[in-house]
Amino acid sequence: MHEFQRGSSDVDWCEANYDITSFIAEFFNTISNALFIVGPPLLIYLFRHYARLVTWEVNIVWGLLVIVGLGSAYFHATLSLVGQLLDEIAILWVLMAALGMWFPKRLLPLVFQHSRRNFKVALMCFTALSSGLACVMPEVNAFVLMLFGIPATMLLCTELWRTQCRRVRSLGIRCGVLWLLAVTCWINDRVFCDVWSSLHFPYLHCAWHILIFIASYTACVLFAYFDVVEEIPEQMPVLKYWPKNHWDFWGVPYITLLKPVTKIKHSSI
């Protein structure tokens, strides 16, 4: 099928094709997805108590991040249309899974105030429909996905304004800075490729992969924290860092519970 053929996608990033090896179209754009594959297993381990005591669905998000990495690696290795769609649709499902799990209950439409499950079903239907539309007009998918970053950033700012924890605010600011840097890299690689090629540095999309993974999982950590604080504050969620808790800048953030109670958060809504 034509969609599986190498180069069948209309999207071609700035990195020179088959410059390193004849088997991989964009070598550095491909291998830079490694964080999406090796990072989630660690996050599953760090969030094991959260998954058991709050909601196991957090592991769906981590699993979908792996699929994003695999889809993106396949796309950049082949520049095929199927690879592009796998990459973009997987990103859409990650966004919708996180939205369904962590969107603040107080901000839900009235029709979903007493049933988060119905909210998730509605989101799933929307995501399935959007996935179909993504196959019809793949040339606009990346720009539509970028637009989701605007309300996500606004929601993050709203929740950060409500929190009293300085450590959480600091992580939130860092998340926002990383997001802006990631988007800047994406736009420069897409729009100003000639400039960066003339500077012999056509690797900004590679930097996008690294920055957006860190920003994405950091946002998930923050929204997981906000969710527990609002819904089950008696669990006393605390932001910590692995492997050493004082490594605020270099460590991997995660959420732990000071007073764990055997209770699944979403079982009653």
Residue pairs with C-beta under 8 A, 6 or more apart in sequence:
2 8
2 81
3 80
3 81
3 82
4 80
4 81
4 82
5 80
6 25
6 78
6 79
6 80
7 25
7 78
7 79
7 80
8 79
8 80
8 81
8 82
9 75
9 79
9 80
9 81
9 83
9 84
9 138
10 81
10 138
10 139
11 79
11 84
11 139
11 142
12 79
13 26
13 29
13 76
13 189
13 190
13 193
13 205
14 189
14 190
14 193
14 196
14 197
14 202
14 203
14 204
14 205
15 26
15 27
15 28
15 29
15 202
15 203
15 205
15 206
16 202
17 25
17 26
17 79
18 24
18 25
19 27
20 27
20 28
21 27
23 77
24 30
24 76
24 77
25 76
25 77
25 78
25 79
26 76
26 77
26 79
26 205
28 203
28 206
29 76
29 203
29 205
29 206
29 209
30 73
30 76
30 77
31 73
32 206
32 207
32 209
32 210
33 69
33 70
33 72
33 73
33 76
33 209
34 69
35 69
35 209
35 210
35 213
35 214
36 65
36 66
36 68
36 69
36 70
36 72
36 209
36 213
37 66
37 69
37 70
37 73
39 65
39 213
39 217
40 62
40 63
40 65
40 66
41 62
42 242
42 252
43 62
43 217
43 252
43 254
44 51
44 59
44 62
46 242
46 252
46 254
47 58
47 59
47 62
47 224
47 254
47 255
49 256
49 257
49 260
50 58
50 224
50 228
50 254
50 255
50 256
50 257
51 58
51 59
53 235
53 257
53 260
53 261
53 262
53 263
53 264
54 224
54 227
54 228
54 232
54 235
54 257
54 264
54 265
55 101
55 264
55 265
55 266
56 264
57 97
57 101
57 266
58 101
58 220
58 224
60 97
60 101
61 94
61 97
61 98
61 101
61 220
64 90
64 93
64 94
64 97
65 94
65 213
65 216
65 217
67 86
67 90
67 93
68 87
68 90
68 91
68 94
69 213
70 86
71 83
71 86
71 87
71 89
71 90
72 87
72 209
74 80
74 83
74 86
74 87
75 83
75 84
75 86
75 87
76 83
77 83
81 138
84 138
84 141
85 134
85 135
85 138
85 141
88 134
88 138
88 141
88 142
88 145
89 131
89 134
91 145
92 127
92 130
92 131
92 134
92 145
93 127
93 131
94 216
95 145
95 148
95 152
96 123
96 124
96 126
96 127
98 219
98 220
98 223
99 123
100 116
100 119
100 120
100 123
100 124
101 120
101 227
101 266
102 220
102 223
102 224
102 226
102 227
103 119
103 155
104 155
104 159
104 226
104 227
104 230
105 113
105 116
105 230
105 231
105 269
106 230
108 116
108 119
111 118
112 118
112 119
112 122
114 269
115 269
116 266
116 269
117 266
117 269
134 141
146 183
146 186
149 179
149 183
152 219
153 176
153 179
156 172
156 175
156 176
156 219
156 222
156 223
157 176
159 172
159 222
159 223
159 226
160 168
160 169
160 172
160 173
160 222
162 226
163 169
163 172
163 226
163 229
165 239
167 239
167 248
168 222
168 225
168 239
170 248
171 218
171 221
171 222
171 239
171 248
171 253
172 222
174 218
175 215
175 218
175 219
175 222
178 211
178 212
178 214
178 215
178 218
179 211
179 212
179 215
179 219
181 211
182 207
182 208
182 211
182 212
182 215
185 204
185 205
185 207
185 208
185 211
186 204
186 205
186 208
186 212
188 195
188 196
188 204
189 196
189 202
189 204
189 205
189 208
190 205
193 202
196 202
196 204
218 253
221 239
221 253
221 254
221 255
224 237
224 255
225 237
225 239
225 255
227 265
228 235
228 237
228 255
228 257
228 265
229 237
231 265
232 261
232 263
232 265
234 259
234 261
235 257
235 258
235 259
235 260
235 261
235 263
236 257
236 258
236 259
237 255
237 256
237 257
237 258
238 255
238 256
238 257
238 258
239 253
239 254
239 255
240 253
240 254
240 255
240 256
241 247
241 248
241 251
241 252
241 253
241 254
242 251
242 252
242 254
243 251
243 252
244 251
245 251
